[in-house]
Amino acid sequence: MAKPKFLVIVVLPWVWGGMLLAQQAGVPVFRSGTELVDVYITATDRNGRLVPDLLQEDFQIIDEGHDQEIILFENAIRPITVVVMLDTSASMTPSLDLLLAGAEQFIIRMLPDDRGKVGAFNDKIQILPESDFTGDRDTLIRELDSLQFGNPTRLYDAIGASIESLRGVEGRKVVLVFTDGEDTQHEIGWREVLTMARTEDVMIYTIGLESDYFNGLRRVRSRPDGRLKTFAEETGGGYFELKDSDELGSTFTRVAQELHSQYVLGFAPDIRDGKLHELEVKVKQRGVAARARRTYTAPDGP
């Protein structure tokens, strides 16, 4: 039956002798017969700055309206497996150099144990390298130059393909997607994408950019797809909406910082019904907000 899954990024239990490794992978952890749900959290202050020094007693986990005892608390850096998916449709032509430079800033900040792929979407979807995920940052940066361009914008299909590429990967799984427009063509809808992310425990980070471009007839002002925020909020990622392409580099850098600065809390669910549960995480310190996945699948059984 379904194991409890949480935040963003896990799949099957990481069968290692070390309990810490299992915690870092974000998998269900067993202690004295207790099955835990791991919850990854980004904590920020009123100015959006990361808050690195919180304690276990600063957090509150609420499952379907009921407080849960926090059994696991950790704030060590955990490796990620990530797909960086970029919109390379025609509207991005004036800002492509800045976009690729921003993605490069993210890749440069990947840690030695991180793994990744890069991808592009327009009227087609491309994910590189075609072989396994790699931790070689130079390889990933070179692959950026191999990404292709076109029209229209298959945003939802691109996120779905990114999630699918992470299927079977152990540990924390992330999709980082950038677009300057709305989804204009898709084979799968946004609800299906969200279901895939929940099922595969993938955290989605989204970056949206408003841009001006010439569509062949006139100047057009694009707006990022309204579902970008939904994908991020529901899976515990972050959403960044930019007004200027000059902000791309700092935003990709910020995402890298967040992914390596998250807390993990673990709790043992009171209700084991195999259903999707609403989840809320609060921080008791004034002026500090917690961002975490909003649902999880409860274990099924006694």
Secondary structure, DSSP 8 states (H G I E B T S, - for coil): ------TTB--S----S-HHHHHHHT---EETTEE-EEEEEEEE-TTS-B-----GGGEEEEETTEEE---EEE-----EEEEEEEE-BGGGGGGHHHHHHHHHHHHHT--TT-EEEEEEESSSEEEE-SSS-B--HHHHHHHHTT---BSS--HHHHHHHHHHHTTT--SEEEEEEEESS-----SS-HHHHHHHHHHHTEEEEEEEE-EEEE-SSSEEEE---THHHHHHHHHT--EEEES-GGGHHHHHHHHHHHHTS-EEEEE--S--BSSEEEEEEEE-STT-EEEE-SEEE--B--
